[in-house]
Amino acid sequence: MSQDNLIKLRCKECKQINYHSTKNKKTLKEKIELKKHCRFCKKHTEHVEMKGK
């Protein structure tokens, strides 16, 4: 897995980084938003892509 394609997903409510994923940055220009389970909030919340380096 290329390091250039890795992204971090952060919970919108508690601001914790919960997931890592990949993204093709050449085809997807906007930030990814997914509804995933947050282990800190203990419920499903929106997770957004964090700002890169």
C-alpha positions as YAML, in Angstrom:
chain: A
units: angstrom
residues:
- id: 1
  name: MET
  ca: [0.00, 0.00, 0.00]
- id: 2
  name: SER
  ca: [1.45, 3.31, -1.06]
- id: 3
  name: GLN
  ca: [1.91, 5.97, 1.61]
- id: 4
  name: ASP
  ca: [0.67, 8.63, -0.84]
- id: 5
  name: ASN
  ca: [-2.81, 7.04, -0.96]
- id: 6
  name: LEU
  ca: [-3.30, 6.63, 2.81]
- id: 7
  name: ILE
  ca: [-5.76, 8.92, 4.59]
- id: 8
  name: LYS
  ca: [-6.96, 9.22, 8.20]
- id: 9
  name: LEU
  ca: [-10.64, 9.35, 9.11]
- id: 10
  name: ARG
  ca: [-11.66, 11.43, 12.14]
- id: 11
  name: CYS
  ca: [-14.96, 11.44, 14.04]
- id: 12
  name: LYS
  ca: [-16.90, 14.70, 13.65]
- id: 13
  name: GLU
  ca: [-18.22, 14.60, 17.23]
- id: 14
  name: CYS
  ca: [-15.27, 13.62, 19.43]
- id: 15
  name: LYS
  ca: [-12.43, 14.50, 16.97]
- id: 16
  name: GLN
  ca: [-10.64, 11.16, 17.53]
- id: 17
  name: ILE
  ca: [-8.80, 9.41, 14.67]
- id: 18
  name: ASN
  ca: [-10.42, 5.99, 14.35]
- id: 19
  name: TYR
  ca: [-9.76, 4.66, 10.86]
- id: 20
  name: HIS
  ca: [-7.15, 4.61, 8.10]
- id: 21
  name: SER
  ca: [-8.15, 4.10, 4.50]
- id: 22
  name: THR
  ca: [-6.88, 4.59, 0.96]
- id: 23
  name: LYS
  ca: [-7.96, 7.07, -1.67]
- id: 24
  name: ASN
  ca: [-6.97, 7.65, -5.28]
- id: 25
  name: LYS
  ca: [-6.12, 11.34, -5.07]
- id: 26
  name: LYS
  ca: [-5.96, 11.73, -8.87]
- id: 27
  name: THR
  ca: [-9.63, 10.84, -9.37]
- id: 28
  name: LEU
  ca: [-11.17, 12.00, -6.05]
- id: 29
  name: LYS
  ca: [-10.47, 15.67, -5.31]
- id: 30
  name: GLU
  ca: [-13.03, 16.27, -2.53]
- id: 31
  name: LYS
  ca: [-12.72, 14.99, 1.03]
- id: 32
  name: ILE
  ca: [-14.30, 11.64, 1.91]
- id: 33
  name: GLU
  ca: [-17.16, 11.51, 4.45]
- id: 34
  name: LEU
  ca: [-18.29, 8.10, 5.72]
- id: 35
  name: LYS
  ca: [-20.68, 7.00, 8.45]
- id: 36
  name: LYS
  ca: [-18.70, 4.59, 10.66]
- id: 37
  name: HIS
  ca: [-18.73, 3.33, 14.23]
- id: 38
  name: CYS
  ca: [-16.74, 5.39, 16.73]
- id: 39
  name: ARG
  ca: [-15.40, 3.38, 19.66]
- id: 40
  name: PHE
  ca: [-15.06, 6.52, 21.78]
- id: 41
  name: CYS
  ca: [-18.62, 7.80, 21.22]
- id: 42
  name: LYS
  ca: [-19.95, 4.22, 21.13]
- id: 43
  name: LYS
  ca: [-22.28, 4.95, 18.20]
- id: 44
  name: HIS
  ca: [-22.27, 5.46, 14.43]
- id: 45
  name: THR
  ca: [-21.13, 8.95, 13.48]
- id: 46
  name: GLU
  ca: [-19.86, 10.81, 10.45]
- id: 47
  name: HIS
  ca: [-16.13, 10.42, 9.86]
- id: 48
  name: VAL
  ca: [-14.29, 12.87, 7.64]
- id: 49
  name: GLU
  ca: [-10.91, 12.78, 5.99]
- id: 50
  name: MET
  ca: [-8.22, 14.63, 7.92]
- id: 51
  name: LYS
  ca: [-6.01, 17.26, 6.38]
- id: 52
  name: GLY
  ca: [-2.84, 15.77, 4.87]
- id: 53
  name: LYS
  ca: [0.75, 16.52, 5.84]
...
